[in-house]
């Protein structure tokens, strides 16, 4: 009887491998290591949900989505239509993605996303994603936050608050009081009417077709560019970035544009009288301006003449180390 053990000493049929055989084995192992590993296609799940108003109409919507993009689109209906797209590398990871909805009797709705804790192994957080598309009644106020995803709001009439860390902010055709804040994501606001406050630390701000009572925008390390701006009060400031502004000013308007290290370039249309004061490493207020240098170093100029009790528009432009320029597009 023969017993098979781990320490068998039988040498029957054994031959030492030659050098060529060893090299062949090594080459085969190296080739196998260099072969690309098969990639796993991400798993995706789509779902849609409608929330109808109960006791009161839907008046405010709060969205907190640290896992992906948020797009809010206004429409003429009364219900809240929510479309979610979940993406994960595996089915088990997909099951851990959650979307929570809390409708309240007062007409407010809260939407949050999260990933349940679990053993994900080598799965990176960036591979697990939830994107939200929300169709909301136009007159609902929006409050949305994200981590790195896009925040986009369009066709809404009650303003909102948008806050993200590294994600981009996009606003199109919105009325009301609007506040945006981002650390390093670009902000773009187009066709907005109302009071606007856009803040960013390390990114650019782009403004187009803005009107209303007040426009405030600031960037630490980024530029600000504004076109077709008709706000009554404008305040644009940067630390390390340039500012360009095309705007229309009327009587009693107030415009302050200031950069610490960047250039300031303004193109203004005026209706009525306008008083300008400017300071910079180099200042150009135009060939038609009768500039005066004040004792404190400011250059001043007056365009037009105010009549009666009408107060002229006031414009201040300044940069500590940059060039300051004013171009008058047209005057009365």
C-alpha positions in Angstrom: 0.0 0.0 0.0 1.2 3.5 -1.0 0.7 6.5 1.2 0.8 10.0 -0.4 2.5 12.5 2.0 3.8 16.0 1.9 7.4 14.7 2.5 7.7 12.1 -0.3 11.3 11.5 -1.3 10.7 9.6 -4.6 13.0 10.9 -7.4 11.7 8.7 -10.2 11.8 10.6 -13.6 13.4 13.7 -12.2 15.8 15.8 -14.4 17.3 19.1 -13.5 16.0 22.0 -15.7 18.3 23.5 -18.2 19.1 27.2 -18.5 16.9 27.6 -21.6 13.9 26.1 -19.7 14.5 28.5 -16.8 14.6 31.5 -19.1 11.4 30.4 -20.8 9.6 30.2 -17.5 10.8 33.6 -16.5 9.8 35.2 -19.8 6.3 33.6 -19.6 5.9 35.0 -16.1 7.0 38.5 -17.2 4.6 38.5 -20.1 1.7 37.5 -17.9 2.5 40.3 -15.5 2.6 42.9 -18.3 -0.8 41.9 -19.7 -3.4 44.6 -18.8 -5.9 43.4 -16.2 -9.4 43.2 -17.5 -11.5 46.3 -16.5 -14.9 45.9 -14.9 -17.7 47.9 -16.5 -19.4 50.2 -13.9 -22.9 49.3 -12.8 -25.5 51.9 -13.3 -29.0 52.3 -11.9 -31.6 54.9 -13.0 -34.8 55.7 -11.2 -37.5 58.4 -11.3 -39.8 59.6 -8.5 -42.6 62.2 -8.3 -43.4 64.1 -5.1 -46.8 65.8 -5.2 -47.6 68.7 -2.8 -49.7 67.7 0.2 -51.1 70.4 2.5 -49.1 73.3 1.0 -47.4 73.9 -2.4 -43.8 73.0 -2.6 -42.0 76.3 -1.7 -38.4 75.3 -0.8 -36.1 72.5 -1.7 -32.9 71.6 0.1 -30.4 69.3 -1.6 -27.2 67.8 -0.1 -25.3 65.6 -2.5 -21.6 65.1 -1.8 -21.5 62.2 -4.3 -22.2 63.8 -7.6 -23.8 66.5 -9.7 -27.0 68.4 -9.0 -29.1 69.9 -11.8 -32.3 71.8 -10.9 -34.7 72.9 -13.7 -37.7 75.0 -13.1 -41.0 74.2 -14.9 -44.7 75.2 -14.7 -45.9 72.1 -12.8 -46.6 71.7 -9.1 -44.9 68.4 -8.4 -41.3 67.6 -7.7 -39.8 65.3 -10.3 -36.5 63.6 -9.3 -34.3 61.5 -11.5 -31.3 59.7 -9.9 -28.4 58.0 -11.6 -26.3 55.8 -9.4 -22.9 54.5 -10.6 -20.6 52.1 -8.8 -17.9 49.5 -9.8 -19.9 46.5 -8.5 -23.5 45.6 -7.7 -22.7 45.3 -4.0 -21.3 48.8 -3.9 -24.3 50.1 -5.9 -26.6 48.7 -3.1 -24.8 50.9 -0.6 -25.8 54.1 -2.4 -28.8 55.8 -0.8 -31.1 58.8 -1.7 -33.3 60.0 1.1 -36.4 62.2 0.6 -38.2 64.0 3.3 -41.3 66.0 2.3 -42.8 68.2 5.0 -46.3 69.5 5.5 -45.1 73.1 5.3 -44.1 72.7 1.6 -40.4 72.1 2.2 -38.6 69.1 0.8 -35.1 67.8 1.7 -33.1 65.5 -0.5 -29.8 63.9 0.7 -27.4 61.3 -0.6 -25.0 59.0 1.2 -23.0 55.8 0.9 -23.7 53.2 3.6 -20.6 52.0 5.4 -19.2 48.7 4.4 -16.2 46.8 3.2 -15.3 48.3 -0.1 -11.8 46.9 -0.4 -10.0 48.8 -3.1 -13.1 50.8 -4.2 -12.3 54.5 -4.2 -14.9 57.0 -3.1 -14.7 58.7 -6.5 -15.9 55.5 -8.2 -19.3 55.7 -6.3 -21.5 58.4 -7.7 -25.0 59.7 -7.5 -26.2 62.4 -10.0 -29.5 64.2 -9.4 -31.8 65.9 -11.9 -34.6 67.7 -10.2 -37.5 69.4 -12.0 -39.1 71.8 -9.6 -41.9 74.4 -9.5 -40.4 77.7 -10.7 -41.4 79.6 -7.6 -39.6 77.3 -5.2 -36.4 78.4 -3.5 -33.4 76.2 -3.9 -30.6 75.5 -1.4 -28.1 73.0 -2.7 -24.6 71.8 -1.6 -22.1 69.4 -3.2 -18.5 68.4 -2.7 -16.9 68.1 -6.2 -19.9 67.8 -8.5 -21.6 70.4 -10.7 -24.3 72.6 -9.2 -26.6 73.9 -11.9 -29.9 75.8 -11.5 -31.9 77.1 -14.4 -35.3 78.7 -15.0 -36.1 79.4 -11.3 -37.9 82.6 -9.9 -37.2 82.5 -6.2 -33.4 82.6 -6.1 -31.4 80.2 -3.9 -28.2 79.3 -2.1 -25.5 77.2 -3.9 -22.4 76.0 -2.0 -19.7 73.6 -3.2 -16.1 72.8 -2.4 -14.3 72.0 -5.7 -17.3 71.7 -8.0 -18.5 74.2 -10.6 -21.5 76.4 -10.3 -23.7 77.3 -13.2 -26.8 79.5 -13.0 -29.0 80.3 -16.0 -32.2 82.4 -16.1 -32.8 82.8 -12.4 -34.6 85.6 -10.5 -34.6 86.6 -6.9 -31.9 86.6 -4.2 -29.0 84.4 -5.2 -25.9 83.4 -3.2 -23.1 81.2 -4.5 -20.0 80.0 -2.8 -17.1 77.7 -4.0 -13.6 77.1 -3.0 -11.9 76.1 -6.3 -14.7 75.7 -8.8 -15.6 78.1 -11.6 -18.8 80.2 -11.2 -20.9 81.2 -14.2 -24.1 83.2 -13.9 -26.1 84.1 -16.9 -29.5 85.9 -17.3 -30.0 86.7 -13.6 -32.2 89.4 -12.2 -32.2 90.3 -8.5 -29.7 90.5 -5.7 -26.6 88.4 -6.4 -23.6 87.5 -4.2 -21.0 85.3 -5.8 -17.9 84.2 -3.7 -14.9 82.0 -4.6 -11.4 81.5 -3.3 -9.4 80.0 -6.1 -11.4 80.2 -9.3 -12.9 82.5 -11.9 -16.3 84.2 -11.9 -18.1 84.8 -15.1 -21.2 87.1 -15.3 -23.4 87.8 -18.3 -26.7 89.6 -18.6 -27.1 90.6 -15.0 -29.7 93.1 -13.7 -31.4 94.1 -10.5 -30.7 95.8 -7.2 -27.2 94.6 -6.3 -24.3 92.5 -7.7 -21.4 91.5 -5.4 -18.7 89.2 -6.5 -15.3 88.4 -5.0 -12.4 86.1 -5.8 -9.1 85.6 -4.0 -7.0 83.9 -6.7 -9.2 84.3 -9.8 -10.5 86.8 -12.3 -13.9 88.3 -12.6 -15.5 89.1 -16.0 -18.9 90.8 -16.4 -20.8 91.6 -19.5 -24.2 93.3 -20.0 -24.5 94.2 -16.3 -27.2 96.7 -15.3 -27.4 96.3 -11.5 -28.0 99.4 -9.5 -25.1 98.7 -7.1 -22.0 96.8 -8.2 -19.1 95.6 -6.1 -16.4 93.4 -7.7 -13.1 92.6 -5.8 -10.2 90.3 -6.3 -6.8 89.8 -4.5 -4.7 88.2 -7.2 -6.7 88.4 -10.4 -7.9 90.8 -13.1 -11.4 92.4 -13.4 -13.2 93.3 -16.6 -16.6 94.8 -16.6 -19.0 96.0 -19.3 -21.9 97.7 -17.6 -24.6 100.4 -17.8 -24.8 103.0 -15.1 -27.7 105.4 -14.4 -28.3 108.2 -12.0 -27.7 107.1 -8.3 -25.8 104.0 -9.4 -22.8 102.9 -7.4 -19.9 100.9 -8.9 -16.8 99.8 -7.0 -14.2 97.6 -8.8 -11.0 96.8 -6.9 -8.1 94.4 -7.4 -5.0 94.2 -5.2 -2.6 92.8 -7.8 -4.6 92.5 -11.1 -5.6 94.9 -13.8 -9.0 96.7 -13.9 -10.7 97.3 -17.2 -14.1 98.9 -17.4 -16.4 99.7 -20.4 -19.4 101.8 -19.3 -22.5 103.1 -20.8 -24.0 106.0 -18.8 -27.4 107.6 -18.6 -26.9 111.0 -16.9 -24.0 112.4 -15.0 -21.2 110.2 -13.6 -18.4 110.9 -11.2 -15.2 108.7 -11.4 -12.3 108.3 -9.1 -9.4 105.9 -9.8 -6.1 104.8 -8.5 -3.5 102.3 -9.8 0.1 101.8 -11.0 -1.1 103.2 -14.3 -4.5 105.0 -14.8 -6.3 105.8 -18.1 -9.7 107.4 -17.9 -10.0 108.2 -21.6 -9.0 111.1 -23.8 -12.2 113.0 -23.2 -12.0 112.9 -19.4 -10.9 116.1 -17.7 -9.0 114.3 -15.0 -7.7 115.9 -11.8 -5.2 114.5 -9.4 -6.2 114.9 -5.8 -3.9 115.5 -2.8 -4.4 111.9 -1.7 -3.3 110.5 -5.0 -6.7 109.7 -6.5 -7.5 110.7 -10.1 -11.0 112.1 -10.5 -13.2 112.9 -13.5 -16.8 114.0 -14.1 -18.9 113.1 -17.1 -22.1 115.0 -17.9 -23.9 117.3 -15.5 -26.6 116.3 -12.9 -29.8 118.3 -13.0 -31.9 119.3 -10.0 -31.8 116.8 -7.1 -30.6 113.9 -9.3 -27.4 112.4 -7.8 -24.8 111.4 -10.4 -23.6 107.8 -10.7 -20.5 107.1 -8.6 -17.7 104.9 -10.0 -14.5 103.8 -8.1 -11.7 101.9 -9.7 -8.5 100.8 -8.0 -5.6 98.4 -8.1 -2.4 98.6 -6.0 0.0 97.1 -8.7 -2.1 96.8 -11.8 -3.4 99.0 -14.6 -6.7 100.8 -14.3 -8.6 101.7 -17.5 -12.0 103.2 -18.3 -13.7 103.2 -21.7 -16.8 105.2 -22.2 -18.9 103.3 -24.8 -21.6 106.1 -25.3 -23.0 109.1 -23.4 -26.0 111.2 -23.6 
